[in-house]
Amino acid sequence: MIILKYSLPILCLLLTGCSFLSSHKEEKESIPLVEYEHTPENIQPCEECSTVSPPERSEMALYMDSLGLINIADLDSSLVVKLMYTQADNFTGEVLYDNLTEAYLHPDAAYALIEAQKVLKRLHPSYSLIIYDAARPMSVQKKMWNVVKGTSKYKYVSNPNRGGGLHNYGLAVDISIQDSLGQPLPMGTKVDHLGVEAHITDEIGLVHNGKISETERQNRLLLRKVMKEAGFRALPSEWWHFNFCSRDVAKQKYKLIP
């Protein structure tokens, strides 16, 4: 009787403790996880993290895009583009590109030019190709022709009435090399100089006659080495001009840019 008298309260106490522990465990397990929601009101603008939208392309650039031509800078941003016909400081004395600042080429020529840049970077990591002209619509070619026809300079410009030139297919580029300080390497003449000093057929003679220096001749040789290794052909009368293919091949395989 004594055992039963004291065991009953002890049993009740034990049952009460188990019940408390069980309820405490369930309460602990049922605590919900707190999720932090980022609402527009909580987000503060951060200038360092903001995304800069690319500049809008000009009407002429969009036209080039529609023809399947490639903006060279989209393939390799290390290439420098300074189209010389966007200002009047060229042999025509006129602005020929009033709404185009990008350099476009046919994809075949564009990817070859990227290869030329890689070749140059392997030889001189701090140098870069600098592009002065690339794809040129026939509408611009006609403007150029109208400036030189009837003058001694006509022989340097492809007659649009005879099909134009490789620029008009997006298969030619006017180009030079820029050094680590952003300065074009000296080549003996300015780009777009129409005269014998710009010819590549007798550069040793030009050095001998004091028309260009040996350093300038070596710079021209470097440019030709890089471009030829990538598949381009030099134009004898202009050290800066390179064609991706012949005019006959262009007429057979490619389309003119209207």
Backbone torsions as a table, in degrees:
resi	resn	phi	psi	omega
1	MET	NA	-39.9	179.9
2	ILE	-63.0	-41.7	-179.9
3	ILE	-62.1	-43.5	179.5
4	LEU	-66.5	-33.0	-178.2
5	LYS	-63.9	-38.5	-176.6
6	TYR	-96.1	-21.7	-177.4
7	SER	-75.7	-28.4	-178.9
8	LEU	-65.9	-45.5	176.8
9	PRO	-64.0	-38.5	179.7
10	ILE	-62.9	-41.7	179.7
11	LEU	-63.2	-40.1	178.7
12	CYS	-65.1	-39.0	179.9
13	LEU	-64.5	-41.7	178.5
14	LEU	-63.3	-43.6	179.5
15	LEU	-63.2	-38.2	178.7
16	THR	-64.9	-41.1	179.1
17	GLY	-64.3	-42.1	179.0
18	CYS	-63.3	-40.5	179.5
19	SER	-63.1	-40.4	179.4
20	PHE	-64.5	-44.7	-180.0
21	LEU	-64.3	-40.1	-179.5
22	SER	-64.0	-44.6	-179.5
23	SER	-67.7	-35.6	178.8
24	HIS	-66.6	-37.7	178.9
25	LYS	-65.4	-43.7	179.7
26	GLU	-65.1	-36.9	-179.8
27	GLU	-65.9	-40.8	-179.9
28	LYS	-65.7	-40.4	-178.1
29	GLU	-73.5	-20.6	-175.7
30	SER	-92.5	2.0	179.2
31	ILE	-65.5	120.7	-177.0
32	PRO	-71.4	149.1	174.3
33	LEU	-76.7	140.1	-179.3
34	VAL	-92.7	123.3	177.9
35	GLU	-104.6	134.6	-179.0
36	TYR	-98.6	115.5	-179.3
37	GLU	-96.2	132.6	177.5
38	HIS	-96.0	100.7	177.3
39	THR	-94.0	161.1	179.7
40	PRO	-53.8	-30.8	-178.7
41	GLU	-70.3	-26.7	-177.3
42	ASN	-85.8	-17.1	-173.9
43	ILE	-91.5	123.7	177.6
44	GLN	-99.0	138.8	179.4
45	PRO	-63.4	142.6	-180.0
46	CYS	-126.8	115.2	-176.3
47	GLU	-64.2	-35.7	-177.9
48	GLU	-67.9	-27.2	-175.1
49	CYS	-99.7	-3.1	-176.3
50	SER	-69.6	145.3	179.0
51	THR	-89.1	127.8	179.6
52	VAL	-88.0	123.0	-179.9
53	SER	-72.5	140.1	177.8
54	PRO	-65.5	148.8	-179.6
55	PRO	-62.9	146.5	178.4
56	GLU	-67.9	141.2	179.9
57	ARG	-83.0	150.8	-178.3
58	SER	-71.5	169.8	178.7
59	GLU	-60.7	-40.2	178.6
60	MET	-67.6	-37.4	178.4
61	ALA	-64.2	-42.2	177.5
62	LEU	-63.2	-35.4	177.2
63	TYR	-64.3	-44.0	177.9
64	MET	-62.0	-42.2	177.1
65	ASP	-57.0	-42.8	-176.6
66	SER	-65.2	-22.2	-179.7
67	LEU	-89.1	-1.0	179.7
68	GLY	86.7	9.6	176.5
69	LEU	-79.1	162.0	-174.5
70	ILE	-116.6	131.2	170.9
71	ASN	-71.8	115.5	-172.1
72	ILE	-59.9	-36.1	-178.9
73	ALA	-63.6	-24.0	177.2
74	ASP	-68.8	-24.7	179.8
75	LEU	-88.7	-35.9	-177.7
76	ASP	-153.4	106.0	-176.9
77	SER	-74.2	-8.5	178.5
78	SER	-77.2	-16.3	175.9
79	LEU	-69.8	139.4	-179.9
80	VAL	-98.2	133.5	-178.9
81	VAL	-121.9	120.5	176.0
82	LYS	-140.5	81.2	-176.0
83	LEU	-63.2	122.7	-173.2
84	MET	-75.7	-18.5	-178.3
85	TYR	-92.3	11.3	173.3
86	THR	-85.1	-5.7	176.2
87	GLN	-138.8	166.7	-173.1
88	ALA	-78.7	-4.5	-179.4
89	ASP	-80.7	67.2	176.3
90	ASN	-147.3	176.7	-172.1
91	PHE	-64.8	-20.1	178.4
92	THR	-82.9	-23.0	-176.6
93	GLY	74.5	13.4	-177.9
94	GLU	-131.4	156.0	172.6
95	VAL	-82.8	118.7	-178.0
96	LEU	-101.3	-27.2	175.7
97	TYR	-110.1	97.6	-179.6
98	ASP	-93.8	-6.4	178.7
99	ASN	-145.6	36.5	178.0
100	LEU	-145.3	123.9	175.7
101	THR	-122.2	-8.2	-179.3
102	GLU	-92.3	150.9	176.6
103	ALA	-99.5	120.2	-179.5
104	TYR	-113.2	150.4	173.8
105	LEU	-145.0	160.5	169.1
106	HIS	-61.5	145.5	-178.1
107	PRO	-50.9	-39.7	-179.5
108	ASP	-60.1	-45.3	179.7
109	ALA	-73.9	-34.7	-178.1
110	ALA	-62.8	-46.9	-178.9
111	TYR	-69.6	-30.1	174.9
112	ALA	-66.6	-37.5	178.7
113	LEU	-66.6	-36.7	176.0
114	ILE	-61.2	-38.7	177.4
115	GLU	-64.7	-39.2	177.4
116	ALA	-61.5	-40.1	177.1
117	GLN	-62.4	-40.0	178.3
118	LYS	-64.2	-41.0	178.2
119	VAL	-61.1	-46.0	179.6
120	LEU	-62.0	-42.3	-178.9
121	LYS	-65.4	-32.4	177.2
122	ARG	-67.3	-37.2	-179.1
123	LEU	-79.9	-41.0	-177.5
124	HIS	-141.1	89.5	-174.9
125	PRO	-55.5	-26.6	-177.4
126	SER	-89.9	-5.3	179.9
127	TYR	-89.5	162.8	174.8
128	SER	-149.5	149.6	171.8
129	LEU	-73.4	143.7	177.2
130	ILE	-123.9	125.8	-171.8
131	ILE	-100.6	126.7	-179.5
132	TYR	-104.8	-22.0	173.9
133	ASP	-164.4	150.5	-178.7
134	ALA	-140.8	-121.5	178.6
135	ALA	-63.4	136.2	-177.4
136	ARG	-133.5	115.4	179.0
137	PRO	-60.4	152.2	179.1
138	MET	-61.6	-28.2	178.5
139	SER	-62.2	-36.6	177.2
140	VAL	-75.3	-36.8	178.4
141	GLN	-59.7	-37.5	178.7
142	LYS	-66.6	-38.7	175.5
143	LYS	-60.4	-45.2	-179.1
144	MET	-63.2	-43.5	-179.0
145	TRP	-64.1	-39.1	-179.4
146	ASN	-63.7	-25.5	178.9
147	VAL	-75.5	-37.1	-172.3
148	VAL	-101.0	-16.9	-177.2
149	LYS	-61.9	137.2	-177.3
150	GLY	83.9	2.1	177.5
151	THR	-118.7	173.4	179.9
152	SER	-70.4	-12.0	-178.1
153	LYS	-87.1	-4.0	-174.1
154	TYR	-60.2	-29.6	-176.1
155	LYS	-69.8	-12.2	179.7
156	TYR	-93.4	-4.1	-176.6
157	VAL	-123.1	130.1	179.4
158	SER	-68.9	130.9	-179.3
159	ASN	-71.7	118.6	-179.8
160	PRO	-64.3	-24.2	179.1
161	ASN	-73.4	-10.8	177.5
162	ARG	-113.5	20.5	176.0
163	GLY	101.1	-2.2	178.0
164	GLY	70.2	-158.2	-178.5
165	GLY	-127.3	-168.4	-175.3
166	LEU	-69.2	-25.7	174.2
167	HIS	-58.5	-34.4	-175.5
168	ASN	-76.0	-3.6	172.4
169	TYR	-107.4	-5.3	-173.1
170	GLY	75.3	28.5	-174.7
171	LEU	-121.0	14.4	177.8
172	ALA	-137.0	153.6	-178.9
173	VAL	-142.7	139.1	171.2
174	ASP	-99.3	124.0	-164.2
175	ILE	-151.2	156.3	174.2
176	SER	-147.9	-166.5	-178.8
177	ILE	-121.9	137.4	178.5
178	GLN	-110.7	138.4	-178.3
179	ASP	-85.4	-174.1	-175.3
180	SER	-67.9	-18.6	179.3
181	LEU	-94.5	3.8	179.2
182	GLY	83.2	16.4	-179.9
183	GLN	-105.4	136.2	177.0
184	PRO	-64.1	138.8	175.1
185	LEU	-63.6	140.8	178.0
186	PRO	-66.7	130.5	-177.2
187	MET	-120.5	6.2	177.9
188	GLY	99.3	-30.6	175.9
189	THR	-144.3	165.1	171.3
190	LYS	-71.0	154.9	169.4
191	VAL	-60.6	138.6	179.3
192	ASP	83.4	10.2	174.6
193	HIS	-76.0	119.5	-178.6
194	LEU	-98.9	97.6	-178.3
195	GLY	-179.5	171.4	-174.8
196	VAL	-62.5	-26.8	-179.4
197	GLU	-63.4	-22.5	179.9
198	ALA	-88.9	-7.5	-178.3
199	HIS	-72.4	152.0	-179.9
200	ILE	-109.4	3.0	-173.8
201	THR	-76.5	-24.9	179.6
202	ASP	-144.3	61.5	-176.9
203	GLU	-71.7	-30.1	175.7
204	ILE	-63.8	-40.2	176.5
205	GLY	-64.5	-37.0	177.7
206	LEU	-63.9	-38.2	176.9
207	VAL	-67.1	-44.6	-178.9
208	HIS	-60.8	-36.6	-178.6
209	ASN	-88.7	2.9	177.2
210	GLY	77.7	14.9	-180.0
211	LYS	-76.8	-37.1	174.5
212	ILE	-137.1	162.8	179.4
213	SER	-92.5	167.6	177.7
214	GLU	-66.0	-36.5	176.9
215	THR	-61.2	-42.4	178.9
216	GLU	-65.2	-37.6	177.1
217	ARG	-64.9	-42.1	179.2
218	GLN	-64.5	-36.2	177.3
219	ASN	-65.0	-39.1	176.6
220	ARG	-64.2	-41.4	179.2
221	LEU	-62.6	-39.4	177.4
222	LEU	-62.1	-45.2	179.2
223	LEU	-60.3	-44.9	-179.8
224	ARG	-66.5	-38.3	179.1
225	LYS	-59.9	-47.2	-178.2
226	VAL	-64.0	-46.2	-177.0
227	MET	-70.6	-40.8	180.0
228	LYS	-66.5	-36.4	179.2
229	GLU	-64.2	-25.7	179.1
230	ALA	-91.8	-1.0	174.9
231	GLY	105.1	6.7	179.5
232	PHE	-90.7	159.2	178.9
233	ARG	-117.8	137.2	-179.5
234	ALA	-79.8	148.6	174.5
235	LEU	-94.8	124.4	-173.8
236	PRO	-57.0	-32.1	-173.6
237	SER	-92.3	-5.7	-177.9
238	GLU	-142.6	111.2	-176.1
239	TRP	-62.7	-22.1	-175.6
240	TRP	-90.9	-11.5	-171.4
241	HIS	-98.4	130.7	178.5
242	PHE	-135.0	135.4	178.5
243	ASN	-105.4	143.6	178.2
244	PHE	-80.1	-28.7	179.5
245	CYS	-153.1	179.9	178.3
246	SER	-78.8	165.1	179.1
247	ARG	-67.2	-35.0	179.0
248	ASP	-63.5	-44.0	178.7
249	VAL	-64.3	-39.6	179.5
250	ALA	-61.0	-43.0	-179.6
251	LYS	-65.4	-31.8	-177.9
252	GLN	-80.7	-36.3	-168.6
253	LYS	-109.9	-21.6	-170.1
254	TYR	-124.0	169.8	-178.6
255	LYS	-113.5	143.6	175.6
256	LEU	-67.3	153.2	174.6
257	ILE	-94.8	110.4	-176.1
258	PRO	-58.6	NA	NA
